[in-house]
């Protein structure tokens, strides 16, 4: 700190000390003040410090907190996989329009069948499946014998033949009408097998789980503190334990970033002459697994868009009705400033879990537990996004759990210092990608 010179200073006769001279009777320009003392002899006054260290950056890894709360599976292999299976697909689309050609065909009278109906994927349909044609109304026969259109009830049929090579179905319509057309692009839903009266068996069904491969990643960091420094008097309580704590926090943040943005790889280092495994992060796993990545224009973001967008992550899969959402500040601001946000979230609706505060957001029949993720705001492409995860389909596999090893540097004659190596070998796994996803405000 420097102060304006309002007095004259000279050194002492032997060059020791500072003298304030040039004073005028009745004036204070040569007063010995605290400011002048600090300026002329900076080390004379004792500065007082708060002995507690202000440690920053300890809220950067909420995902890591969740990952350590889910069951950890011990996996003694750097390359591993997991098998998953879900329910069969239950819909396809028409690739050509089809028009019902007669009254008999429309009602399946006397066993009349349709001509071949082309769909995108016939393999999801079995003979005896009842199917419905979305957006095409069904018809009911009245007591007078006339047909009445049932708005809101679909046209239905039973699959009698399926050609999986040409993607063609031959169906027997149940509630149609002569002349109605099923447009190209119509969604055809599979409703399940319809067995005949004397059937004692039906089309056999089986399923085989498929494997997803993942790599373990070795995460390491190291402390190095000189022994003389440890023994020295300090103005603040800062010792080896504080260094260990900060390095551990840095390791957790590094793991957090790899868990989110990491890419699966097996790379050869020509200098070190060894391979390095890197694990597949959540975003890469979502993209390769078919998770929803929804982009919404900021100008279209409103209460209806929130409900419509969030619902897409819950509908059509067997996930939990409660999921976790991590948001960047841009997305949080856009969400919490919606006019109707008070309908979704009570100001006091906060849950303390995993040492973080989660805000519950109730959207339709679903619940999101939201927290702002500080790392998202360190990347311009992530501040306006939200990551949604279903905890029940989130796993962590560990080859080696987090451990610290003390290196005997002084004993080995290497350094008069102490060093700890922190290491973990692990990888995150999304077991059912359809239950997770991302929202981007563009």
Phi, psi and omega in degrees: 000136179239140180241154178299141180278114177247004180220173180257132179240140176224154176283161177289172186301321179260018178078016179245129178087163180240133179246136177265117183234179176080022181289153178245135180307131179084355181258166182241022186286350178241025178292142176276099183253169178296320182293318180293320179299317179294325183287318186271330180221078190303332186262005183288317183273145181273120175278137178258135181239146168293124186286350177272137179276136173276110183257123184249157175093015184268017177235023189266358186228057178293329178295320179299324179297318178292317181301325181278356176264344179273160181301127177267132180256127178285121183227106183273061177200135178288336175247124180215172179211168173222151181258140179220157181207148175223189181286159181295155174297146184233017177204152172217183181232153176287136177257352173215148175291152179223135180244130178290129193264346183204167177295319180297318179294321184297329183246005181066026183297139177055030178076017181295132182251162177283168166283184184287128179255124184270129178231165182290324182214098181284345187292343180277353182254141175250153169300137185087356174293137166272136181233156176232146182256105187296133177088353177252120185287146173272169182231144179240145179272126181277175180297331180280353179096354178276166180257137180239132180285134178254095181292124182102346174256131186277158169289128183238160179204168175246132179286123179254333175215149178220121178257104186284342178283317182262000182055053180233139177245142169248121187238163172246110182292148182254316189224045181264188177215141180304130174095347180285148184247136173264113187292156171299138182091356178297136177281131179250117182262139175270125184256356181113166183289143174242105185274147177282167187304317186262005180295131175251356177211169180221185180298125180292149182225135175213166182215148181235126177291152180243156187262141170243129183263141179221153176251144170283152174236138179267115180256128181220149169208167188213142173257154176210109184233125179295141182293325179294320177299319180299326184272351184283149173290143183225155177289337183231160177280082180232111184227192184298326179298323178292321177297316179300319182295316180293321180293322176298317179298320179296321178297317179297322177294319178298319177296317180304314182295320179291323178296329182271307190252001184295153178244136180293127181201163178218095193249138179267123176264108185292333180284309180280346180055055175203162181266151175237125175269139170233138185277157176280125179282173185297320182295316178296319179295323178296313184294318181284338182266357177088025177292159178287125170241102189255128177251128180236130176292136182303327181289342180260003184279115177211189182300317180295321179295324178298310181296314182296318183289312182297322182299331182297334181280339184261331185271137176091011174215171185261028183283179181287155176278355175236126181224167182258140181231127176252130186231149168280165185296325179297317179291317180302316180298316181295327182281314186279356176256007175296146184300323184261020185297334180293341177284336184261335189215120175281141184300331181261008183275076184237137179242126177270117183206141181056031179067022176229159178260119182252133178262126179279133175237120180260113181240115183056237181262015188238159180232132174244134173258112191254143170215142176286132180259111184301328181293333178297326183279353175275353178237121182303332183278356185242349184295331181259032182229165176227138176250126181249128182232142174259111188299328183290343177247031179241130182226156171234130177252136183233127169279318178220125178289164182302125180218157175237142182237126179275125179269134181272070184287315181294316181296328181275357180075022182271306182212148172274070186203167175242148183215139175238139176251122176260134185214141171215140175240113187204175177199144176271154179222131170263114186280336183216083189305332182297340181273356182239169177169187185227148172239132179239131172263111185264000000 
